[in-house]
Amino acid sequence: MIEYDWPGNIRELENLLERLVVINNQDITKEDVIAQTKINILRSNVEIKQEPKAQDDINSILKALEKTGYVKSRAAKLLGLTLRQLDYRIKKYNIDIPKI
């Protein structure tokens, strides 16, 4: 956590801890923190590269993927998309899905 830049300052740290608590049903480990920090880095890289009008779509996809544990079929269902549509958007927006 010390090595991460924390571009969002305390709010980003608060959000990270909140996501970890919501996602995990057990104790939070060092690996959980590292994985979530990598997700934040991926999210910020995607946000920098995209136009503002695409940002809502990207955020929705990332939130759905996080909520479903990166199971794309579940994320697609949550978003009201087919798996094929979700895969298309992931490719279109160049969203990297971490191997957790």
C-alpha positions as CSV (number, residue, x, y, z in Angstrom):
1,M,0.0,0.0,0.0
2,I,2.9,2.3,0.7
3,E,4.2,1.9,-2.9
4,Y,0.9,2.8,-4.5
5,D,0.6,6.5,-5.6
6,W,-2.9,7.1,-4.2
7,P,-4.0,9.7,-6.8
8,G,-7.4,9.9,-5.1
9,N,-5.9,10.5,-1.7
10,I,-8.0,9.5,1.3
11,R,-11.2,9.0,-0.7
12,E,-9.5,6.3,-2.8
13,L,-8.2,4.6,0.3
14,E,-11.6,4.6,1.8
15,N,-13.2,3.2,-1.3
16,L,-10.5,0.5,-1.5
17,L,-11.2,-0.6,2.1
18,E,-15.0,-0.5,1.6
19,R,-14.8,-2.6,-1.6
20,L,-12.5,-5.1,0.3
21,V,-15.0,-5.4,3.1
22,V,-18.0,-5.9,0.8
23,I,-16.2,-8.4,-1.5
24,N,-14.7,-10.5,1.2
25,N,-16.6,-12.7,3.7
26,Q,-13.5,-13.4,5.7
27,D,-10.4,-11.6,6.9
28,I,-8.8,-9.3,4.4
29,T,-5.3,-10.5,3.4
30,K,-2.3,-8.7,1.8
31,E,-3.1,-10.4,-1.5
32,D,-6.6,-8.9,-1.4
33,V,-5.2,-5.5,-1.0
34,I,-2.7,-6.0,-3.8
35,A,-5.3,-7.3,-6.1
36,Q,-7.7,-4.4,-5.4
37,T,-4.8,-1.9,-5.9
38,K,-4.0,-3.4,-9.3
39,I,-7.7,-3.1,-10.2
40,N,-7.5,0.6,-9.2
41,I,-4.4,1.1,-11.4
42,L,-6.2,-0.7,-14.4
43,R,-9.2,1.5,-13.8
44,S,-7.2,4.7,-13.9
45,N,-5.3,3.6,-17.0
46,V,-8.6,2.9,-18.8
47,E,-10.1,6.2,-17.6
48,I,-7.2,8.2,-19.0
49,K,-7.4,6.6,-22.4
50,Q,-11.2,7.0,-23.0
51,E,-13.5,9.9,-24.0
52,P,-15.8,11.2,-21.3
53,K,-19.0,9.9,-23.0
54,A,-17.6,6.3,-22.8
55,Q,-16.6,6.7,-19.2
56,D,-20.1,5.8,-17.8
57,D,-20.1,2.6,-19.8
58,I,-16.6,1.7,-18.6
59,N,-17.5,2.4,-15.0
60,S,-20.6,0.3,-15.3
61,I,-18.7,-2.7,-16.7
62,L,-15.9,-2.4,-14.1
63,K,-18.4,-2.2,-11.2
64,A,-20.4,-5.2,-12.6
65,L,-17.2,-7.2,-13.0
66,E,-16.0,-6.4,-9.5
67,K,-19.4,-7.2,-8.0
68,T,-19.5,-10.6,-9.7
69,G,-15.9,-11.6,-8.9
70,Y,-14.9,-11.1,-12.6
71,V,-17.3,-13.8,-13.9
72,K,-18.1,-12.2,-17.2
73,S,-21.4,-14.2,-17.8
74,R,-22.7,-12.9,-14.4
75,A,-21.6,-9.4,-15.1
76,A,-23.3,-9.4,-18.5
77,K,-26.5,-10.6,-16.9
78,L,-26.2,-7.9,-14.3
79,L,-25.8,-5.2,-17.0
80,G,-28.6,-6.6,-19.1
81,L,-26.2,-7.6,-21.9
82,T,-25.3,-10.9,-23.6
83,L,-21.9,-12.3,-23.0
84,R,-21.0,-11.5,-26.5
85,Q,-22.0,-7.8,-26.1
86,L,-20.0,-7.6,-22.9
87,D,-16.9,-9.1,-24.6
88,Y,-17.3,-6.6,-27.4
89,R,-17.3,-3.7,-25.0
90,I,-14.4,-5.0,-23.0
91,K,-12.4,-5.3,-26.2
92,K,-13.7,-1.9,-27.5
93,Y,-12.7,-0.1,-24.3
94,N,-9.5,-2.1,-23.9
95,I,-10.4,-3.2,-20.4
96,D,-7.9,-5.6,-18.8
97,I,-9.5,-8.2,-16.6
98,P,-7.1,-9.1,-13.8
99,K,-6.3,-12.7,-13.1
100,I,-7.4,-13.0,-9.5
